[in-house]
């Protein structure tokens, strides 16, 4: 059985994914209002996802849609989650 302390918390993962989404959107100059419509989530919810605190979590399907529309892989979206730091 693995020690639970080896796992990142849900908050850590939300922060990492939100940060990655924010960075890619900024790099690609994506308008968050239009992007939220494309992935079919509210602008307010998307804003909470990409906020500095990563305040909202995403379903796997929403993560898939985000990665697909941004033209990145799920690995890129999750970059940093599996680092053991």
C-alpha positions as CSV (number, residue, x, y, z in Angstrom):
1,X,0.0,0.0,0.0
2,X,1.4,3.4,-0.9
3,X,1.8,6.2,1.6
4,X,-0.9,8.8,1.0
5,X,1.7,11.6,1.7
6,X,3.2,10.7,-1.7
7,X,0.1,12.0,-3.5
8,X,-0.6,15.6,-4.3
9,X,-3.8,17.1,-2.9
10,X,-6.8,17.9,-4.9
11,X,-6.1,21.6,-4.4
12,X,-2.5,21.1,-5.7
13,X,-3.8,19.4,-8.8
14,X,-6.4,22.1,-9.4
15,X,-3.7,24.7,-9.0
16,X,-1.4,23.0,-11.5
17,X,-4.0,22.4,-14.2
18,X,-5.4,25.9,-13.8
19,X,-1.9,27.4,-14.0
20,X,-1.2,25.4,-17.2
21,X,-4.5,26.4,-18.8
22,X,-3.8,30.1,-17.9
23,X,-0.3,29.9,-19.3
24,X,-1.3,28.3,-22.6
25,X,-4.3,30.7,-23.0
26,X,-1.9,33.7,-22.4
27,X,0.7,32.3,-24.8
28,X,-1.8,31.7,-27.5
29,X,-3.7,35.0,-26.8
30,X,-6.9,33.2,-26.2
31,X,-10.0,35.3,-25.3
32,X,-11.4,33.5,-22.2
33,X,-14.9,34.6,-22.9
34,X,-14.9,33.0,-26.4
35,X,-13.0,30.0,-25.1
36,X,-15.5,29.4,-22.4
37,X,-18.2,29.2,-25.0
38,X,-16.2,26.8,-27.1
39,X,-15.7,24.4,-24.2
40,X,-19.3,24.9,-23.1
41,X,-18.6,26.1,-19.5
42,X,-19.5,29.5,-18.1
43,X,-17.0,32.3,-18.3
44,X,-17.2,32.7,-14.5
45,X,-16.3,29.0,-14.0
46,X,-13.4,29.2,-16.4
47,X,-12.2,32.4,-14.6
48,X,-12.1,30.4,-11.3
49,X,-10.2,27.6,-13.0
50,X,-7.4,29.8,-14.3
51,X,-7.3,32.0,-11.2
52,X,-4.1,31.9,-9.2
53,X,-5.7,29.7,-6.6
54,X,-7.0,27.2,-9.1
55,X,-10.3,27.4,-7.2
56,X,-12.4,25.0,-9.3
57,X,-11.8,21.5,-10.6
58,X,-12.5,20.2,-14.0
59,X,-14.0,17.0,-15.2
60,X,-11.8,14.7,-17.3
61,X,-14.1,15.5,-20.3
62,X,-13.7,19.3,-19.8
63,X,-9.9,18.8,-19.6
64,X,-10.0,16.8,-22.8
65,X,-12.0,19.6,-24.6
66,X,-9.6,22.3,-23.3
67,X,-6.5,20.4,-24.5
68,X,-8.1,19.6,-27.9
69,X,-9.2,23.2,-28.5
70,X,-5.9,24.7,-27.3
71,X,-4.0,22.2,-29.5
72,X,-2.1,20.6,-26.6
73,X,-1.9,17.2,-25.2
74,X,-3.4,16.0,-21.9
75,X,0.3,15.5,-20.8
76,X,1.0,19.2,-21.4
77,X,-2.2,20.2,-19.5
78,X,-1.2,18.0,-16.6
79,X,2.5,19.0,-16.7
80,X,3.8,19.2,-13.1
81,X,1.2,16.9,-11.5
82,X,3.5,13.9,-11.5
83,X,6.6,15.7,-10.4
84,X,7.8,14.4,-7.0
85,X,8.8,17.8,-5.7
